[in-house]
Amino acid sequence: MERRSFLKITGASAAAVVIAPSLITQRLYAEDGLSLYESYEKVHLKDADGNPLKASTLQPEVNYVFNFPHIATPCILVDLGRPANKDVKLTADDGTEYLFKGGVGKNGSIVAYSAICPHQLTHPTPDDSFFQYLERKGKTLALPDAKEAGIFVCSSHLSAFDPVNGGKAIAGPATEGLTQIVLEIDENDELWAVGALGPNRFHDYMDAFKPEFKKYYENKRKAKRLVKEEAKVVMLKQFTKKIIQY
């Protein structure tokens, strides 16, 4: 099984121990400041027909949506078509540093991030989406002079994030990067979501959208439930009625 490794620094010895993400059972704040990771139940990603989602079947630079770690927290999975960088140091707004280890898959090109913009929590809904991955040949007002895109864009306020470098904020009012959804691939080429790396806004999000949760999930209590066992993955254009991108 392919597993992305993270560094955990033990309090007693301050020695680095390499461990698989799905074996971690608590939130980590490493003493060297390079790990900020929260483990959740290992969730099998399935396609619209209920079949295990295989890494090799992903279309390059296509937005795939699934909910994790909560029933109502959307994430976007993308095969970037190019390797993500490894061992990228990032910093949360509170100064905590964490380490993005790269993508998964044969070419290290598959990444997933929370689709909740850290600026004002804009996110995809079944009605519309102002948040998406923009393919490299795309254009955006967030980076009007860029030669190519290949970034996440929140069109609410034109924040942009670099998926190759751990979801780092690179334009607009957002000061903090995206939360990485940590993936594993098993020996059958099947994808699993196992945790979240970096700062996250899940709790803020849950407090902010009670009317929305009532519309789509009956109430906040149900929306807040953690995903168990499996998560359905669909293309963004199938998930939402309208995609807005500037």
Phi, psi and omega in degrees: 000136177276127180227134176278133186263147176231158179264127173246128180258118182284143183295326185284312187253347184055029179267142179280129178238123180275126181223156177282139182307318184289351177269351179278135184241010180211172177281136184251131169237095186289150182293335178273001176078010187255007177227131176215092191223139176234127182271144173229172177302136180294123187242128180280125179276130183237151178279183185298336180267003179087010178270149178303135180278122181262138182302322184290348181266354181291135176279132182303136174062027175256137177283121173245132184250137170212161180256131183186143358277347179260160179305328187250011180258108184282147177229157176238129179254133182218136164269109187292345183076008178201152183294140170284152178289155181253151174055050179270123178276129181232161183227129175283167181300332180275005178094352180290130178265149176215166189239118175276121186271351179117186180270178177244178181096172184307320183254007182063031187253356184263125180226160173219142179223152169301135180267029176255113181295129182290349181288293179228026170068023173300143186200161176291142172229168177299340180271320180200166177216122173263000185239130179193165168277132179253121183300162187300326180279356181284166179236145179213146176291343179294326178224071188296335183260003182289141179289330176210160181264257185070042186223165168272137179232133169257109185280358175296314181223015174063042167277146180229149185222142185262106182288339179289334183241048171076018181079022181301137176289127184234353179198158177083189186282345180295132180254353184233149182281176178285154173281124177281135170267117186280130184247154168229153176237131182268184185292347177261011179072020182265144186264142178226142171261132188232344183183184180229135182244134178095183180294146175227158182245025184301316183289319176299318179299317181296330179279342191264343191231045181302316178300322179295318181295324177295322181292315188260334188230011180082315179193171182295323182302315179289323180296329185277348181301143177284144177292137181239133169072306183210158179224135179282135181243126178225161174293149180304320181293342175267334182284322187238153180283329186216127177255122181252123181218127179244000000 
